[in-house]
Amino acid sequence: MDILRQDADKKFPSPPSGGGQGPSKAPEAAMTTLGEDTEFKGTLKFKHSLKIEGKFEGDINTDGHLIVGRTGNVKAEIRAGSLVIEGKVNGNIQAGDLIDLRSTAEVHGDITASKLKIDEGVIFVGKTDVQPKERRSTSSPSNSSSDSKQQNKKEG
């Protein structure tokens, strides 16, 4: 049993903690995967990383990294540290860091994040509220109207 765990640790190291030394890079390989033949309803909470290739319906709440693979179909309210979306998501998404919408992504819902990357070919229907962490921490109430004008907002 210990040998299996050690091998797993080698293949899937813990994601970077993002201890203030520049932007953390999200892992492409997840520690846990819900495969294509998986259907799950409920609330998902996890610490590190999860990839969904099957169907999920409910709520997702994590400080970690979520990947919705090409065959993933998610109907959920999502709160995550960071996300990569290649499949379908129906629901609002909040991320503390980056949301990366890849070319095969289809998203129906509002997005709130510090950073947003949208590849060509993405289908997105919703609103965005993108505010870098630096802007959130330095903005003051006296200049909030000018900050709101500078926000990167898109409507689909």
Buried (B, 14 or more C-beta within 10 A) or exposed (E): EEEEEEEEEEEBEEBBEBEEEEEBEBBEEBBEBBEBEEEEEEEBEBEBBBBBBBBBBBBBBBBBBBBBBEBBBBBBBBBBBBBBBBBBBBBBBBBBBBBBBBEBBBBBBBBBBBBBEBEEEBEBEBBBBBBEEEEEEEBEEEEEEEBEEEEEEEEE
